[in-house]
């Protein structure tokens, strides 16, 4: 869970390998660890780094199939209540 954003500023140096060290306080607040993935984007003169989680190909295929099945059910007018969805999720996580 990401905690509310706090204003934190520190100067870091770009190394000869184009690397920077992220301050430990930020690493802790964002629950980052060695091997964490970050999306890096440029916005004007800013560099924005956003923590990301990758999905395995196996999981992605399963998610695509679930979404496809859901769309087919919607197209046929098949629906379930939110309570039914929560019950099913609770059974799957047990």
N, C-alpha and C positions, 0 to 999 in steps of 0.2 A: 504494500500500500504506500503510495507516494504521499508524503506529508505536505502541508501547505508550503508554497514557495516562500522562501525567505530571501531577502536581499543579501547576497554574498558575493564579494568581489576580491579577487586576488590576481596578481600579475604572475603569469607563468611564461616560460621560455620555450620556443619552438626549437627542437634539437636538429642536428644535421640530417636525421632520418625523418623529419617532419612529424615528430612525436611531441605531445605535451603531457604533463602530469596533471591529473584532475585532483584538486585538493581533497584530502581525506574526509573532511567534514561533508563535502558533497557526495562522495562515494558512499559514506555511511547513511546519509539521509535518503539516498535513492536506492539503497540496498544493492549496490553494484559489487561485482567481484571479478577476480581474474577470469577472463574469458567472456565477460558480458559484451553484448553487441550494442553498438550505438549507431544511430542514423546520423550522418553529418550533412548538413545543408547550408548553403550560403544564402543570406538575406541581406542584400545591399552590402554593407561592410561588416556584417555580423556573421559569425559562425555559430550555428545552432546544433547542439548534440542532444539527441533524444534516445533514451534507452529503448531497445526493441527486443522482442523475443521471436526466435525463429520457429517455424513449424516444420516438423519432419514431413517428407513426401508422403509417407504412409498416413499420417494424420490428416494432411491436406486432402488426400484422395477420399478419406472417410467423410470429411466435412463437406466436400463437393457433392458426394452422394446423398448426404443428409439434406443438404439445401435443395438438390434436384428433386428428391422425394417430397419435400415440403412444398415446393412450387407446384408439383403435380397434384398434390392433395388440395392445395388452394384453388387450382384451376377447376377441380371437380367439386368445389364447394365444401370440402371436408375440413372441419375445424375442430379444435379442442380448446377447452378453457385454460386460463393461466394456472389455475389450481391443479389441473391434470398434468400440465407440463412440469410444475414444481414437484409433484409426487413422483413422476417418472424420473426426474433428475435425482431426487433423493434416493430412490431405489438403486439407480445406477452407481451412485457414489458410495453406497454402503457395502 
